[in-house]
Amino acid sequence: MAEQVDGAANARITDARTLRALAHPARIEIVDHLSTTGASVTATECAELVGLSPSATSYHLRELAKYGLVEQAPSRGDGRERLWRAVNSSLSIEGDVDAPESLAAERALVDVYMDRDITRVRDFMERQVDEPREWREASALMGQQLLVTAAELAELNEKVRALTEPYRLRERQADAPAGARQVTLQYRVFPMR
């Protein structure tokens, strides 16, 4: 199950079963959409998002609910449609280093996330010529090698998180400035051999 951290804002996932349950491209997209937007949606609306049938998406939503990642939301009207929403606004993934099955499940989940992220980069690279100049110039793929201690790296991560916080889609979408677009920030930092 997802362990609540910071109230309802963040959930830390350490349990191997929950990690495995999330390690599916459609489930990641569903949880990502619901947590970043704060939306309540039907299985049919989710199906359009992930490119599956409403019945397949309904199955994925029920599985995600079983592990505490989504829940039923209040109805929008007559109560005939079933709405779903994220339980948390963000997730952190931490396999248990003392449990090999948890680490294996974490690895499988990270692989699905990385495949999605690489696909997004490749998609942008293919369509960048169709983007307005201002968006092409504002976009970036960066790589730097740093020399830091573990404490400095933790501090850097916290500064990056704080720097991006005011721009989070969930909090900003209702009052976004003209011309704002949804973008993805892929941040990875890890020690080299």
C-alpha positions as CSV (number, residue, x, y, z in Angstrom):
1,M,0.0,0.0,0.0
2,A,1.0,3.6,-0.4
3,E,2.2,5.1,2.8
4,Q,1.0,8.7,3.3
5,V,3.7,11.3,3.8
6,D,3.0,15.0,4.3
7,G,-0.8,14.4,4.8
8,A,-2.5,13.8,1.5
9,A,0.2,15.6,-0.5
10,N,2.7,12.8,-1.0
11,A,2.7,9.0,-0.8
12,R,5.9,6.9,-0.5
13,I,5.6,3.5,-2.1
14,T,7.9,0.8,-0.6
15,D,5.7,-2.3,-0.8
16,A,6.7,-4.7,-3.6
17,R,3.0,-5.6,-4.4
18,T,2.1,-1.9,-4.8
19,L,5.2,-1.2,-6.9
20,R,4.3,-4.1,-9.2
21,A,0.7,-3.0,-9.4
22,L,1.8,0.4,-10.6
23,A,4.3,-0.9,-13.1
24,H,2.1,-0.8,-16.1
25,P,2.1,2.1,-18.7
26,A,-1.6,2.7,-18.5
27,R,-1.7,2.7,-14.7
28,I,1.2,5.1,-14.6
29,E,-0.5,7.5,-17.0
30,I,-3.8,7.3,-15.0
31,V,-2.1,8.0,-11.7
32,D,0.1,10.7,-13.2
33,H,-2.9,12.4,-14.8
34,L,-5.1,12.3,-11.7
35,S,-2.4,13.3,-9.3
36,T,-1.0,16.2,-11.4
37,T,-4.4,17.6,-12.4
38,G,-6.4,16.8,-9.3
39,A,-9.2,15.8,-11.6
40,S,-12.0,13.4,-11.0
41,V,-12.7,11.3,-14.1
42,T,-14.7,8.3,-15.3
43,A,-13.2,5.2,-16.7
44,T,-14.3,6.3,-20.2
45,E,-12.5,9.6,-19.8
46,C,-9.4,7.7,-18.6
47,A,-9.7,5.3,-21.6
48,E,-9.3,8.3,-24.0
49,L,-6.2,9.3,-22.1
50,V,-4.5,5.9,-22.2
51,G,-5.9,4.5,-25.4
52,L,-7.6,1.5,-23.9
53,S,-11.3,0.4,-23.8
54,P,-13.4,1.8,-20.9
55,S,-13.7,-1.7,-19.5
56,A,-9.9,-2.3,-19.5
57,T,-9.4,1.1,-17.9
58,S,-12.1,0.4,-15.3
59,Y,-10.1,-2.8,-14.4
60,H,-6.9,-0.7,-14.0
61,L,-8.7,1.9,-11.8
62,R,-10.0,-0.9,-9.5
63,E,-6.6,-2.4,-9.2
64,L,-5.1,1.1,-8.4
65,A,-7.8,1.6,-5.8
66,K,-7.0,-1.8,-4.2
67,Y,-3.4,-0.5,-3.5
68,G,-4.6,2.9,-2.2
69,L,-3.4,5.0,-5.3
70,V,-6.8,6.1,-6.5
71,E,-10.3,6.2,-4.9
72,Q,-13.8,6.8,-5.9
73,A,-14.7,10.5,-6.0
74,P,-18.1,12.1,-5.3
75,S,-20.5,12.1,-8.2
76,R,-20.9,15.1,-10.5
77,G,-24.7,14.8,-10.7
78,D,-27.1,12.0,-10.7
79,G,-24.7,9.4,-9.3
80,R,-24.9,7.1,-12.3
81,E,-21.3,7.6,-13.4
82,R,-18.4,6.4,-11.2
83,L,-15.7,9.0,-10.8
84,W,-12.1,8.3,-9.7
85,R,-9.5,10.6,-8.3
86,A,-5.9,10.3,-7.0
87,V,-5.4,9.8,-3.3
88,N,-2.2,11.8,-3.3
89,S,-0.8,14.7,-5.4
90,S,2.6,13.0,-5.8
91,L,4.3,9.7,-5.3
92,S,7.8,8.8,-4.3
93,I,9.2,5.3,-4.9
94,E,11.6,3.6,-2.5
95,G,12.2,-0.1,-2.8
96,D,13.2,-1.7,0.5
97,V,17.0,-2.4,0.2
98,D,16.6,-5.3,2.6
99,A,13.9,-7.0,0.5
100,P,15.1,-8.3,-2.9
101,E,11.5,-8.6,-4.2
102,S,10.9,-4.9,-3.4
103,L,14.0,-3.8,-5.2
104,A,13.1,-5.9,-8.2
105,A,9.6,-4.4,-8.3
106,E,11.1,-0.9,-7.9
107,R,13.4,-1.6,-10.8
108,A,10.5,-2.8,-13.0
109,L,8.5,0.3,-12.2
110,V,11.4,2.7,-12.8
111,D,12.0,0.9,-16.2
112,V,8.4,1.7,-17.2
113,Y,8.8,5.3,-16.1
114,M,12.1,5.7,-18.0
115,D,10.6,4.1,-21.2
116,R,7.8,6.7,-21.0
117,D,10.2,9.5,-20.5
118,I,12.4,8.5,-23.3
119,T,9.4,8.2,-25.6
120,R,8.3,11.7,-24.6
121,V,11.8,13.1,-25.5
122,R,11.8,11.3,-28.8
123,D,8.3,12.6,-29.6
124,F,9.4,16.1,-28.9
125,M,12.5,15.7,-31.1
126,E,10.4,14.5,-34.0
127,R,7.9,17.4,-33.7
128,Q,10.1,20.2,-32.6
129,V,10.2,21.7,-36.1
130,D,6.4,22.2,-35.8
131,E,6.8,24.1,-32.4
132,P,6.9,27.9,-32.3
133,R,10.5,29.3,-32.1
134,E,10.0,30.5,-28.5
135,W,9.1,27.0,-27.3
136,R,12.0,25.4,-29.2
137,E,14.4,27.9,-27.7
138,A,12.9,27.5,-24.2
139,S,13.1,23.7,-24.2
140,A,16.3,22.1,-23.1
141,L,18.0,18.7,-22.8
142,M,20.9,19.2,-20.4
143,G,23.5,16.9,-18.9
144,Q,26.2,18.0,-16.4
145,Q,28.6,16.1,-14.2
146,L,28.9,17.5,-10.7
147,L,31.2,16.8,-7.9
148,V,29.2,16.7,-4.6
149,T,28.8,15.0,-1.3
150,A,25.7,13.1,-0.5
151,A,24.5,15.9,1.8
152,E,25.1,18.5,-1.1
153,L,23.2,16.3,-3.5
154,A,20.3,16.0,-1.1
155,E,20.3,19.8,-0.7
156,L,20.5,20.3,-4.5
157,N,17.5,18.0,-4.9
158,E,15.5,20.0,-2.4
159,K,16.4,23.3,-4.1
160,V,15.3,21.9,-7.5
161,R,12.0,20.7,-5.9
162,A,11.4,24.1,-4.3
163,L,12.3,25.9,-7.5
164,T,9.7,24.0,-9.5
165,E,6.9,23.9,-6.9
166,P,5.3,27.2,-7.9
167,Y,4.8,25.9,-11.4
168,R,3.1,22.5,-10.6
169,L,0.2,21.9,-12.9
170,R,-2.2,20.9,-10.1
171,E,-1.9,24.2,-8.2
172,R,-1.5,26.5,-11.2
173,Q,-4.0,25.2,-13.8
174,A,-6.9,27.3,-12.6
175,D,-4.9,30.5,-12.8
176,A,-2.3,30.0,-15.4
177,P,-0.9,32.9,-17.4
178,A,-1.9,33.4,-21.0
179,G,0.3,31.2,-23.3
180,A,1.2,28.7,-20.6
181,R,1.5,25.1,-21.7
182,Q,1.9,21.8,-19.9
183,V,5.6,20.7,-20.0
184,T,7.4,17.8,-18.5
185,L,10.5,18.1,-16.4
186,Q,12.6,15.0,-16.2
187,Y,15.2,15.3,-13.5
188,R,17.6,12.4,-12.8
189,V,20.6,12.6,-10.5
190,F,22.6,9.7,-9.3
191,P,26.2,8.8,-8.5
192,M,28.4,7.4,-11.2
193,R,30.7,4.5,-10.8
